[in-house]
Amino acid sequence: MTGPDDRGQSEPPRPSAGGAGGRIAVVVNGNAKSVTQEVIHTLDQILDGGDLYVSRRVEDSEAIAKSLLDRGYDTLLMGGGDGTFTVVVTAVVKAARARGVSPPRFGLLRLGTGNSLAWVVGASNTGSGPRVAKALSADIARLRADAGSRPLRLVEAEGMMSPFCGFGIDANVLNDYAETKSLFSKVPFMKAGGVGTYAFAAVTRTIPGYLFKATPHCRVINRGGDALRVGPNGGPVGAPIRAGSVIYEGPATLASISTIPYYGFGFRMFPHADERSDKMALRVSTISSVIFTRNFPAIWRGEYYNPQVLFDFFVDDVELELDPPTNFQIGGDIIGARSKVRARLTDPVPVVDFYAPPRG
């Protein structure tokens, strides 16, 4: 980890260039593809060198969280993708809970693969080359002018807080994407990473793989308030599913939970996720490779509805069981094979939202 604390604990916090929006710090994942030395240099200049933290290991998160709370920042911006957001928010919220204080406001710079949350809160697309500096400057300038905020609940699973998590094909395609990206990076002049690599991995590895292996058996048990089956327009279908009851049992190529509509690259995986702030969106699917490929554009836009292969629910606390153990991802990062996971809705955390009215 590198950051302001490298200058020594004796130095008092210097005035931030936060402006009307308060003191701003930026935490970036130094291992993310888009976090180049140019990006780090640009952020260092924008922030006047004092409030930039570069993390290169997950183990850095606790120390960074302590430093961020010690220095009293009002807003924390993360750059490096959904995984970076997940790690930093989890560490900071846990540290704030331990101190009995409220966490700061969280925001996202669109640096990294996926960036599902950036689609929700309106963070700029940084692009590459000269566009990076321009987009970063624009987002931080909007923050200094006091960008809006809103509360956002997250999914808590295995001690991590993230916008989404899940079993099955979504986790497997992330695993295949990582392996494909690693392979492409070894080929001269081959562009590794991004939506093209993601699509290539899905078509050539993930989808064909499901043609030759048994579909896992999935059991989802309601451990919280009433769960509801969701219809095509987001309304409830059928009777409420009480605590302790089985929400779903059967084969599943996918079993995922989210509090936001998007996966990375603008994939509207959970079209009704933002319609209930008191619930998470649970999607279980038995969709075949043929149906998925044939209806891919509508699925991508969140417009595909087929109650025979897609099972959507509103939940707040569930236990998911998979047999055999199946790959599990949190915030887009593969955690490994799991046979059972408990997922709960968190209390709201404040997030920067460029679509929301400025704070009054």
NORDA-V863061 format. One record per helix or strand of 2 or more residues. SS is the DSSP state (helix for helix, strand for strand). FROM is the first residue (numbers start at 1). LEN is the number of residues. If there is no record, write none. Layout:
<<SS,FROM,LEN> <SS,FROM,LEN>>
//
This chain:
<<helix,4,4> <helix,19,3> <strand,24,6> <helix,37,10> <strand,52,4> <helix,58,14> <strand,75,5> <helix,82,18> <strand,105,6> <helix,116,6> <helix,130,15> <strand,148,5> <strand,155,3> <strand,160,3> <strand,164,5> <helix,169,17> <helix,195,15> <strand,217,6> <strand,227,4> <strand,236,6> <strand,246,6> <strand,254,5> <helix,264,3> <helix,273,3> <strand,280,6> <helix,289,6> <helix,296,6> <strand,310,6> <strand,317,14> <strand,333,13> <strand,349,4>>
//
